[in-house]
Amino acid sequence: MNRKAIKFYISILTHFFEYFKSHIKKDNSRTFILDAGCGTGKIAKKLADFGFQVYGVDFSEEIISLARENAPKVNFQVASVYKLPFSLGMFDIVICLGLFQTVSDRERALQEIFRVLKPGGILAIRTLNSFSVGSLFLSKDTMRFSSPFEFS
């Protein structure tokens, strides 16, 4: 990863935790979080360090292997966002950071996420803005432009 990409990634983490800090308590051990599209597990690790019960899913066995090395306290599994291996209402919080620009059927993914999210739970979605600086790191072949109204 080059320096610009690292700086961009750090800014994403900083922004997320600035938003998320109000959810961090003295005792987080009874709060279950799903990191859907967890990648290498860096965010999941940080959440586990705060004492949350963290689960992470990604579709790639290779990526999940790296995540397990990076964050041994987190329960990582290879899974599709369309078929999550968790029970109804298991999670207090589901985070999807950078996931939704990669899924082809957003409605189906959201239905499955809401199935595992407790009623009244928190869903945090961050997706790339096609006009952001971060989009410069993506190939034009992999970018998809979508209206924010598609999620409503």
Backbone as CSV, one residue per row, in Angstrom:
resi,resn,N_x,N_y,N_z,CA_x,CA_y,CA_z,C_x,C_y,C_z
1,MET,0.855,-1.177,0.000,0.000,0.000,0.000,0.901,1.240,0.000
2,ASN,0.632,2.189,-0.878,1.466,3.382,-0.920,1.067,4.382,0.169
3,ARG,1.877,5.412,0.346,1.655,6.384,1.435,0.299,7.088,1.326
4,LYS,-0.084,7.448,0.111,-1.372,8.132,-0.069,-2.527,7.224,0.342
5,ALA,-2.449,5.964,-0.044,-3.510,5.015,0.319,-3.554,4.812,1.827
6,ILE,-2.387,4.740,2.469,-2.335,4.572,3.928,-2.947,5.784,4.620
7,LYS,-2.599,6.985,4.170,-3.176,8.201,4.762,-4.694,8.210,4.593
8,PHE,-5.155,7.818,3.419,-6.593,7.774,3.166,-7.266,6.777,4.102
9,TYR,-6.669,5.595,4.248,-7.231,4.558,5.123,-7.284,5.048,6.574
10,ILE,-6.233,5.697,7.036,-6.206,6.228,8.399,-7.290,7.281,8.582
11,SER,-7.512,8.108,7.566,-8.563,9.126,7.681,-9.949,8.488,7.788
12,ILE,-10.159,7.371,7.079,-11.434,6.651,7.178,-11.627,6.117,8.590
13,LEU,-10.585,5.495,9.150,-10.669,4.970,10.516,-10.925,6.084,11.517
14,THR,-10.215,7.181,11.371,-10.373,8.313,12.282,-11.806,8.832,12.226
15,HIS,-12.329,8.996,11.031,-13.694,9.497,10.870,-14.704,8.526,11.491
16,PHE,-14.536,7.228,11.244,-15.463,6.249,11.798,-15.441,6.282,13.327
17,PHE,-14.269,6.258,13.931,-14.205,6.224,15.390,-14.621,7.545,16.019
18,GLU,-14.503,8.644,15.304,-15.032,9.921,15.795,-16.549,9.816,15.939
19,TYR,-17.198,9.232,14.927,-18.644,9.011,14.999,-18.984,7.985,16.082
20,PHE,-18.217,6.920,16.130,-18.561,5.759,16.955,-18.253,5.941,18.443
21,LYS,-17.445,6.923,18.806,-16.992,7.049,20.198,-18.133,7.171,21.198
22,SER,-19.268,7.693,20.792,-20.401,7.821,21.725,-20.988,6.460,22.102
23,HIS,-20.644,5.411,21.354,-21.154,4.067,21.642,-20.186,3.244,22.491
24,ILE,-19.020,3.812,22.788,-18.020,3.104,23.583,-18.264,3.429,25.061
25,LYS,-18.500,2.395,25.838,-18.789,2.537,27.268,-17.647,1.929,28.082
26,LYS,-17.762,2.008,29.407,-16.752,1.373,30.269,-16.780,-0.137,30.109
27,ASP,-17.980,-0.708,30.002,-18.124,-2.154,29.829,-18.909,-2.416,28.544
28,ASN,-18.224,-2.920,27.548,-18.837,-3.213,26.249,-19.026,-4.705,26.021
29,SER,-18.800,-5.505,27.056,-18.746,-6.956,26.895,-20.079,-7.593,26.503
30,ARG,-21.169,-6.873,26.683,-22.482,-7.427,26.310,-23.012,-6.859,24.999
31,THR,-22.179,-6.115,24.304,-22.568,-5.532,23.025,-21.926,-6.338,21.902
32,PHE,-22.779,-6.882,21.030,-22.327,-7.713,19.919,-22.316,-6.878,18.637
33,ILE,-21.164,-6.910,17.963,-20.984,-6.149,16.730,-20.618,-7.096,15.598
34,LEU,-21.246,-6.874,14.448,-20.869,-7.571,13.223,-20.196,-6.571,12.302
35,ASP,-18.986,-6.909,11.865,-18.283,-6.139,10.847,-18.458,-6.894,9.537
36,ALA,-19.436,-6.480,8.750,-19.750,-7.132,7.471,-18.849,-6.554,6.390
37,GLY,-18.092,-7.430,5.735,-17.086,-6.971,4.781,-15.853,-6.508,5.543
38,CYS,-15.432,-7.314,6.513,-14.404,-6.918,7.487,-13.007,-6.784,6.911
39,GLY,-12.769,-7.337,5.726,-11.426,-7.240,5.159,-10.401,-7.869,6.081
40,THR,-9.282,-7.195,6.288,-8.186,-7.751,7.080,-8.387,-7.618,8.589
41,GLY,-9.521,-7.078,9.010,-9.878,-7.096,10.427,-9.349,-5.967,11.280
42,LYS,-8.813,-4.936,10.685,-8.237,-3.850,11.486,-9.287,-3.118,12.329
43,ILE,-10.433,-2.845,11.759,-11.487,-2.159,12.515,-12.072,-3.102,13.553
44,ALA,-12.287,-4.352,13.177,-12.802,-5.348,14.119,-11.863,-5.491,15.314
45,LYS,-10.556,-5.481,15.070,-9.579,-5.589,16.153,-9.712,-4.420,17.115
46,LYS,-9.813,-3.227,16.570,-9.929,-2.031,17.416,-11.201,-2.106,18.265
47,LEU,-12.297,-2.558,17.664,-13.548,-2.700,18.413,-13.411,-3.758,19.499
48,ALA,-12.746,-4.869,19.199,-12.516,-5.917,20.209,-11.631,-5.389,21.330
49,ASP,-10.677,-4.532,21.003,-9.815,-3.933,22.028,-10.617,-3.082,23.007
50,PHE,-11.751,-2.547,22.559,-12.643,-1.786,23.439,-13.549,-2.707,24.256
51,GLY,-13.446,-4.014,24.039,-14.205,-4.972,24.835,-15.497,-5.464,24.212
52,PHE,-15.807,-5.037,23.002,-17.012,-5.504,22.320,-16.848,-6.974,21.923
53,GLN,-17.964,-7.676,21.802,-17.981,-9.028,21.237,-18.103,-8.845,19.731
54,VAL,-17.013,-9.079,19.012,-16.964,-8.727,17.591,-16.885,-9.975,16.719
55,TYR,-17.683,-9.935,15.676,-17.687,-10.966,14.636,-17.412,-10.257,13.317
56,GLY,-16.671,-10.914,12.454,-16.380,-10.341,11.151,-16.629,-11.356,10.061
57,VAL,-17.188,-10.902,8.954,-17.388,-11.774,7.796,-16.839,-11.102,6.548
58,ASP,-16.309,-11.937,5.681,-15.864,-11.507,4.369,-15.963,-12.724,3.462
59,PHE,-16.036,-12.515,2.169,-16.237,-13.634,1.252,-14.940,-14.356,0.903
60,SER,-13.792,-13.785,1.235,-12.500,-14.332,0.824,-11.813,-15.093,1.959
61,GLU,-11.514,-16.343,1.710,-10.786,-17.161,2.696,-9.414,-16.555,2.984
62,GLU,-8.740,-16.061,1.954,-7.416,-15.449,2.136,-7.487,-14.223,3.043
63,ILE,-8.473,-13.387,2.813,-8.625,-12.181,3.623,-8.972,-12.557,5.060
64,ILE,-9.845,-13.522,5.238,-10.218,-13.958,6.589,-9.005,-14.543,7.313
65,SER,-8.139,-15.246,6.606,-6.907,-15.767,7.225,-6.044,-14.624,7.754
66,LEU,-5.915,-13.562,6.958,-5.168,-12.385,7.417,-5.852,-11.729,8.611
67,ALA,-7.162,-11.645,8.549,-7.916,-11.036,9.654,-7.694,-11.820,10.948
68,ARG,-7.711,-13.133,10.856,-7.496,-13.965,12.053,-6.105,-13.736,12.641
69,GLU,-5.123,-13.515,11.782,-3.770,-13.206,12.270,-3.737,-11.833,12.936
70,ASN,-4.413,-10.858,12.328,-4.413,-9.483,12.848,-5.207,-9.321,14.134
71,ALA,-6.264,-10.108,14.297,-7.183,-9.904,15.428,-7.657,-11.248,15.979
72,PRO,-6.814,-11.945,16.723,-7.188,-13.284,17.209,-8.376,-13.304,18.179
73,LYS,-8.734,-12.157,18.777,-9.877,-12.114,19.709,-11.225,-12.030,18.991
74,VAL,-11.198,-11.823,17.681,-12.428,-11.644,16.905,-12.816,-12.971,16.254
75,ASN,-14.115,-13.238,16.213,-14.634,-14.434,15.555,-14.853,-14.104,14.077
76,PHE,-13.930,-14.530,13.224,-14.029,-14.275,11.786,-14.548,-15.510,11.072
77,GLN,-15.374,-15.270,10.051,-15.912,-16.361,9.250,-15.978,-15.949,7.784
78,VAL,-15.759,-16.918,6.922,-15.986,-16.706,5.495,-17.487,-16.832,5.289
79,ALA,-18.105,-15.787,4.762,-19.553,-15.811,4.548,-19.946,-14.742,3.548
80,SER,-21.086,-14.962,2.943,-21.682,-13.995,2.030,-22.597,-13.070,2.819
81,VAL,-22.607,-11.810,2.441,-23.510,-10.853,3.076,-24.972,-11.196,2.762
82,TYR,-25.178,-12.038,1.760,-26.528,-12.470,1.400,-27.006,-13.652,2.234
83,LYS,-26.085,-14.295,2.939,-26.448,-15.448,3.763,-25.524,-15.492,4.984
84,LEU,-25.834,-14.657,5.962,-24.996,-14.552,7.158,-25.267,-15.729,8.096
85,PRO,-24.212,-16.314,8.646,-24.356,-17.513,9.478,-24.664,-17.199,10.949
86,PHE,-25.611,-16.299,11.165,-25.942,-15.871,12.522,-27.449,-15.915,12.738
87,SER,-27.836,-15.984,14.002,-29.252,-16.088,14.331,-29.949,-14.722,14.250
88,LEU,-31.239,-14.791,14.193,-32.111,-13.624,14.133,-31.818,-12.687,15.306
89,GLY,-31.568,-11.429,15.020,-31.392,-10.416,16.056,-30.193,-10.609,16.960
90,MET,-29.129,-11.192,16.461,-27.959,-11.470,17.300,-27.136,-10.225,17.629
91,PHE,-27.129,-9.235,16.733,-26.200,-8.117,16.871,-26.876,-6.817,17.292
92,ASP,-26.187,-6.105,18.182,-26.622,-4.775,18.610,-26.231,-3.734,17.560
93,ILE,-25.098,-3.990,16.918,-24.540,-3.051,15.939,-24.007,-3.848,14.755
94,VAL,-24.299,-3.368,13.553,-23.686,-3.923,12.346,-23.007,-2.771,11.633
95,ILE,-21.737,-2.976,11.289,-21.021,-1.957,10.524,-20.672,-2.522,9.155
96,CYS,-20.826,-1.684,8.159,-20.501,-2.032,6.773,-19.682,-0.874,6.224
97,LEU,-18.379,-0.979,6.358,-17.511,0.111,5.932,-16.839,-0.286,4.624
98,GLY,-17.321,0.280,3.546,-16.769,-0.034,2.238,-17.342,-1.291,1.611
99,LEU,-18.446,-1.764,2.119,-19.046,-2.992,1.602,-20.013,-2.728,0.450
100,PHE,-20.862,-1.726,0.581,-21.988,-1.594,-0.341,-21.614,-1.208,-1.757
101,GLN,-20.426,-0.670,-1.982,-20.041,-0.427,-3.374,-19.618,-1.713,-4.059
102,THR,-19.549,-2.828,-3.297,-19.118,-4.103,-3.875,-20.248,-5.110,-4.051
103,VAL,-21.429,-4.828,-3.533,-22.522,-5.803,-3.643,-23.391,-5.490,-4.856
104,SER,-23.902,-6.546,-5.476,-24.722,-6.352,-6.668,-26.203,-6.212,-6.331
105,ASP,-26.638,-6.768,-5.201,-28.040,-6.719,-4.816,-28.147,-6.101,-3.419
106,ARG,-28.175,-4.768,-3.382,-28.177,-4.039,-2.107,-29.392,-4.370,-1.249
107,GLU,-30.550,-4.487,-1.871,-31.777,-4.769,-1.115,-31.677,-6.118,-0.407
108,ARG,-31.207,-7.106,-1.116,-31.054,-8.438,-0.516,-30.028,-8.406,0.625
109,ALA,-28.930,-7.692,0.418,-27.906,-7.576,1.461,-28.487,-6.881,2.697
110,LEU,-29.231,-5.813,2.485,-29.836,-5.093,3.617,-30.857,-5.959,4.349
111,GLN,-31.636,-6.724,3.624,-32.602,-7.620,4.274,-31.890,-8.610,5.189
112,GLU,-30.785,-9.149,4.724,-30.040,-10.110,5.533,-29.378,-9.435,6.729
113,ILE,-28.861,-8.242,6.539,-28.265,-7.495,7.647,-29.325,-7.175,8.696
114,PHE,-30.494,-6.728,8.264,-31.559,-6.423,9.226,-32.076,-7.677,9.920
115,ARG,-31.942,-8.828,9.285,-32.344,-10.080,9.936,-31.487,-10.352,11.170
116,VAL,-30.180,-10.094,11.088,-29.285,-10.393,12.209,-29.138,-9.226,13.183
117,LEU,-29.644,-8.051,12.811,-29.597,-6.873,13.679,-30.793,-6.880,14.619
118,LYS,-30.535,-6.619,15.909,-31.624,-6.550,16.887,-32.563,-5.401,16.537
119,PRO,-33.846,-5.535,16.850,-34.751,-4.403,16.668,-34.226,-3.201,17.463
120,GLY,-34.166,-2.059,16.818,-33.635,-0.865,17.476,-32.119,-0.801,17.461
121,GLY,-31.470,-1.774,16.813,-30.008,-1.794,16.738,-29.481,-0.709,15.814
122,ILE,-28.179,-0.613,15.761,-27.505,0.423,14.973,-26.874,-0.208,13.736
123,LEU,-27.138,0.385,12.589,-26.502,-0.013,11.345,-25.695,1.178,10.839
124,ALA,-24.374,0.987,10.706,-23.494,2.046,10.202,-22.957,1.614,8.843
125,ILE,-23.263,2.396,7.826,-22.798,2.119,6.470,-21.933,3.284,6.020
126,ARG,-20.755,2.955,5.527,-19.901,3.945,4.881,-19.558,3.373,3.516
127,THR,-19.798,4.155,2.516,-19.475,3.710,1.165,-18.739,4.841,0.467
128,LEU,-17.998,4.510,-0.552,-17.212,5.517,-1.240,-18.087,6.481,-2.012
129,ASN,-17.720,7.717,-1.947,-18.303,8.751,-2.777,-17.474,8.754,-4.058
130,SER,-18.121,8.560,-5.170,-17.384,8.447,-6.437,-16.607,9.714,-6.785
131,PHE,-16.886,10.807,-6.108,-16.180,12.055,-6.374,-15.162,12.374,-5.286
132,SER,-14.931,11.432,-4.355,-14.004,11.677,-3.253,-12.567,11.410,-3.675
133,VAL,-11.640,11.868,-2.840,-10.233,11.615,-3.075,-9.972,10.108,-3.074
134,GLY,-10.660,9.365,-2.205,-10.468,7.927,-2.120,-10.790,7.199,-3.408
135,SER,-11.697,7.751,-4.176,-12.061,7.088,-5.426,-10.898,7.066,-6.410
136,LEU,-9.908,7.920,-6.198,-8.734,7.929,-7.073,-7.927,6.643,-6.956
137,PHE,-8.100,5.908,-5.847,-7.364,4.670,-5.632,-8.061,3.470,-6.250
138,LEU,-9.245,3.666,-6.803,-9.996,2.570,-7.408,-9.837,2.578,-8.912
139,SER,-9.920,1.422,-9.478,-9.914,1.289,-10.920,-11.265,1.746,-11.461
140,LYS,-11.267,2.416,-12.568,-12.524,2.849,-13.183,-13.392,1.652,-13.565
141,ASP,-12.764,0.485,-13.770,-13.515,-0.724,-14.116,-14.323,-1.264,-12.947
142,THR,-13.900,-0.953,-11.712,-14.578,-1.503,-10.540,-15.533,-0.515,-9.885
143,MET,-15.539,0.726,-10.348,-16.417,1.729,-9.742,-17.813,1.647,-10.336
144,ARG,-18.794,1.876,-9.468,-20.188,1.908,-9.914,-20.800,3.165,-9.308
145,PHE,-21.468,3.954,-10.108,-22.102,5.171,-9.631,-23.547,4.871,-9.265
146,SER,-23.939,5.247,-8.071,-25.297,4.973,-7.606,-25.867,6.209,-6.925
147,SER,-27.139,6.369,-7.066,-27.831,7.439,-6.384,-28.049,7.047,-4.932
148,PRO,-27.904,7.988,-3.978,-28.183,7.646,-2.576,-29.638,7.251,-2.355
149,PHE,-30.507,7.621,-3.260,-31.915,7.281,-3.113,-32.193,5.800,-3.379
150,GLU,-31.220,5.121,-3.975,-31.378,3.664,-4.206,-31.442,2.903,-2.888
151,PHE,-30.947,3.480,-1.804,-30.923,2.813,-0.508,-32.208,3.054,0.286
152,SER,-33.058,3.925,-0.179,-34.261,4.246,0.602,-35.396,3.283,0.327
